[in-house]
Amino acid sequence: MLEIRHLKVKYAGSSEWALDNISMDAKPGQITLITGFSGSGKSTLARALMTLIPKFFSATMKGEIQVNDRLIQSYTRSELIKLCGYVPQYPADFVTTLSVEEEVALILENLGFMPEEIISRLDEVFTILEINILRNKLQTELSSGELQRIAIATALAPNVPILIFDEPMARIDLKSELLLVRLLKKLAKEGKTVVAFEHRLDYLLEVADNVIILENGQITAQGKPETIIKDLLIIDPPEISLMKIPNSSKIPASFTDAHTSLKEFLL
């Protein structure tokens, strides 16, 4: 269970709060989608959840973040990476090794996995993400989209209970987007807490259990996708026609159509 209460963040040298009074929960077995314009505070919140703020990004922070009823600041770095997997917005900034396989294996080695366990986990994540073709490559040979997929593999490898994705759709192609959405749904069904920060909603919206909208560092709306569909008009509009409305043969051509169809289904 991930709980945030009255969180405020102000970067060094700034007079404005990047996050202002954020309170929310992310629950096991659910996908929590946090969305908003660029600059709305998504990446700041993701960094705070991973204690990158204030440890690596100088900032003033107030309020509380708790994981399993324990303040996140009280966890050691080793304890935290056993709990939370993180896919950053710019994976290239977090590359630590030359080869792809070494990159994914390193976190497992640091956590004390046995050699046979490491091989098994590598086999599993490379197969799940359909990136075996990248396994023996150098990271300097990879595109930004491929680096994104390696970052996802690294986050999945330790099989942690909480997964945090900062704009996971930003650099991957359509096939990879669909694969990732199916994977997030599967991870949630397995009981993991999945938090995705994203403004490309085309496919994530369909599988999200809870949607939180950020604007200027504040939560302006939150709830199930079908209850806040109109609030999403402030975001880069998703291809709402891709949403599958249960028990409806009508293909929604707009937010209004989607909202009407969802209301009819719920009522």
C-alpha positions in Angstrom: 0.0 0.0 0.0 1.3 3.4 -1.1 -0.1 6.4 0.8 0.6 10.1 0.2 -0.6 12.8 2.6 -0.4 16.5 2.1 2.8 16.3 0.1 4.4 19.6 -1.0 7.6 19.9 -3.0 9.5 23.1 -3.9 12.8 22.9 -5.9 15.8 24.8 -4.8 15.8 28.3 -6.2 12.1 28.3 -7.0 9.4 30.4 -5.3 6.6 28.1 -6.5 5.5 24.7 -5.2 6.0 22.0 -7.8 3.6 19.9 -5.8 1.0 21.4 -3.5 -1.0 19.4 -0.9 -1.0 16.0 -2.8 -3.0 13.3 -1.0 -3.7 9.9 -2.7 -3.5 6.2 -2.3 -2.2 3.5 -4.7 -3.5 0.0 -3.8 -2.2 -3.5 -4.5 -3.9 -5.2 -7.4 -4.7 -1.9 -9.1 -3.3 0.4 -11.8 -3.2 4.0 -10.7 -2.8 6.3 -13.6 -1.5 9.8 -12.9 -1.9 12.2 -15.8 -1.7 15.9 -16.7 0.0 18.3 -19.0 3.7 18.4 -19.2 4.9 20.5 -16.3 1.9 19.5 -14.1 4.1 17.8 -11.5 4.0 14.1 -12.7 7.8 13.6 -12.7 8.3 15.5 -9.5 5.8 13.1 -7.8 7.5 10.1 -9.3 10.9 11.3 -8.1 9.5 11.9 -4.6 8.0 8.4 -4.4 11.5 7.0 -5.2 13.2 9.4 -2.7 15.2 10.9 -5.6 13.7 14.1 -4.1 15.4 15.4 -1.9 18.4 13.0 -2.1 19.4 13.6 -5.7 17.2 16.7 -6.7 17.6 19.5 -4.2 14.2 20.5 -2.9 12.1 21.3 0.1 9.6 18.6 0.9 6.7 18.6 3.4 4.0 16.0 4.1 4.3 12.2 4.2 4.8 9.3 1.9 4.2 5.9 3.4 4.8 2.4 2.1 3.2 -0.4 4.1 2.5 2.0 7.0 6.1 3.1 7.2 7.6 6.5 6.2 9.5 6.1 3.0 12.4 8.1 4.3 13.0 5.5 7.0 13.8 2.8 4.4 17.4 2.2 3.4 18.2 2.3 -0.3 18.6 -1.5 -0.3 15.2 -1.9 1.4 13.5 0.5 -1.0 14.7 -1.2 -4.2 13.4 -4.5 -2.8 10.0 -2.8 -2.6 9.8 -0.5 -5.6 10.8 -0.8 -9.2 11.2 2.5 -11.1 11.2 3.3 -14.8 12.5 6.9 -15.2 11.3 9.4 -17.8 14.8 9.5 -19.3 16.3 6.0 -19.0 19.6 7.1 -20.6 20.4 9.1 -17.5 20.3 6.0 -15.4 22.4 3.6 -17.5 25.2 2.1 -15.3 26.7 -0.7 -17.5 27.9 -1.1 -21.0 25.9 -4.3 -22.0 22.2 -4.8 -21.9 22.3 -8.1 -20.0 24.7 -6.7 -17.4 22.3 -3.7 -16.9 19.4 -5.9 -16.0 21.5 -8.4 -14.0 23.2 -5.7 -11.9 20.2 -5.0 -9.7 19.7 -8.7 -9.0 23.4 -9.1 -8.1 23.2 -6.1 -5.7 20.1 -7.7 -4.1 22.0 -10.9 -3.5 20.2 -13.2 -6.0 21.9 -16.5 -6.6 23.4 -17.0 -10.1 20.8 -19.5 -11.2 18.1 -17.1 -10.0 19.6 -14.3 -12.0 19.6 -16.3 -15.1 16.0 -17.4 -14.6 14.8 -13.8 -14.0 16.7 -12.6 -17.0 15.1 -15.3 -19.2 11.7 -14.4 -17.9 11.8 -10.6 -18.3 13.5 -10.7 -21.7 10.8 -13.1 -22.9 7.9 -11.2 -21.4 9.0 -8.0 -23.0 10.0 -9.7 -26.3 13.5 -8.2 -26.2 15.7 -11.3 -26.5 17.1 -9.8 -29.6 18.6 -7.0 -27.5 20.1 -9.2 -24.8 23.6 -9.4 -26.1 23.8 -5.8 -27.5 25.7 -2.8 -26.1 23.6 -0.1 -24.7 25.4 2.4 -26.9 23.8 0.6 -29.9 20.3 1.1 -28.6 17.6 3.6 -29.7 15.8 5.6 -27.0 12.8 3.3 -27.3 15.0 0.2 -26.8 16.6 1.9 -23.8 13.1 2.4 -22.4 12.3 -1.3 -22.7 15.6 -2.2 -21.0 14.7 0.2 -18.1 11.3 -1.6 -17.9 13.1 -5.0 -17.8 15.4 -3.7 -15.0 12.4 -2.6 -13.0 10.6 -5.9 -13.4 13.6 -8.2 -12.8 13.6 -8.2 -8.9 9.8 -9.0 -8.9 9.0 -6.2 -6.4 5.5 -5.4 -5.1 5.4 -1.8 -6.2 6.1 -0.6 -9.8 6.4 3.1 -10.7 6.5 4.1 -14.4 7.3 7.7 -15.4 5.9 8.2 -18.9 6.5 4.6 -20.0 4.8 5.3 -23.4 7.1 8.2 -24.4 9.6 6.4 -26.6 8.1 3.1 -27.6 6.3 2.0 -30.7 2.6 1.0 -31.0 3.3 -2.7 -30.7 5.4 -2.1 -27.5 2.6 0.1 -26.1 0.1 -2.6 -26.4 2.5 -5.2 -24.9 3.2 -2.9 -22.0 -0.5 -2.3 -21.3 -1.2 -6.0 -21.2 1.8 -6.5 -18.9 0.7 -3.8 -16.5 -2.8 -5.4 -16.4 -1.2 -8.8 -15.7 1.0 -7.4 -12.9 -1.9 -5.8 -11.2 -3.9 -9.0 -11.4 -0.9 -10.6 -9.6 -1.4 -8.2 -6.7 1.2 -5.6 -7.5 0.8 -1.9 -6.9 1.2 -0.3 -10.4 1.6 3.5 -10.7 1.9 5.0 -14.2 2.6 8.7 -14.8 1.5 9.3 -18.4 -0.3 11.8 -20.6 -0.6 9.4 -23.6 -3.8 7.8 -22.5 -4.9 5.9 -25.6 -4.5 2.4 -24.1 -3.7 3.0 -20.4 -7.1 4.6 -19.8 -8.9 1.3 -20.6 -7.1 -0.7 -17.9 -6.7 1.9 -15.2 -8.5 1.4 -12.0 -8.0 4.9 -10.7 -7.1 8.1 -12.5 -5.6 11.2 -10.9 -5.3 14.4 -12.8 -2.6 16.9 -11.9 -2.6 20.5 -12.9 0.0 23.1 -11.7 1.1 20.7 -9.0 -2.3 20.0 -7.5 -4.9 17.2 -7.9 -7.9 18.6 -9.8 -9.8 15.4 -10.2 -9.6 11.7 -9.3 -11.7 8.6 -9.7 -12.5 5.7 -12.0 -12.0 6.5 -15.7 -15.7 6.4 -16.5 -16.5 8.9 -13.8 -14.0 11.6 -14.8 -14.0 11.2 -18.6 -15.0 14.8 -19.1 -12.2 16.1 -16.8 -9.7 14.4 -19.2 -10.5 17.1 -21.8 -7.8 19.2 -20.2 -5.2 16.6 -21.1 -3.8 15.8 -24.6 -7.0 14.0 -25.7 -6.7 10.3 -26.0 -8.0 8.4 -28.9 -11.2 7.7 -27.1 -12.5 5.6 -30.0 -10.1 2.9 -28.9 -11.9 2.4 -25.6 -14.0 -0.7 -25.3 -17.3 0.1 -23.7 -18.8 -3.1 -22.1 -22.0 -4.4 -23.7 -22.0 -1.6 -26.3 -21.5 -2.1 -30.1 -21.2 1.7 -30.6 -17.7 3.0 -31.3 -17.4 6.4 -29.5 -16.2 9.1 -31.7 -15.8 11.7 -29.0 -15.6 12.2 -25.3 -19.3 13.0 -25.2 -20.1 9.7 -26.9 -17.8 7.7 -24.6 -19.2 9.4 -21.5 -22.8 8.6 -22.6 -22.0 5.0 -23.4 -20.2 4.5 -20.1 -23.1 6.1 -18.2 -25.6 3.8 -19.9 -23.4 0.8 -19.0 -23.1 1.8 -15.4 -26.8 2.5 -15.0 
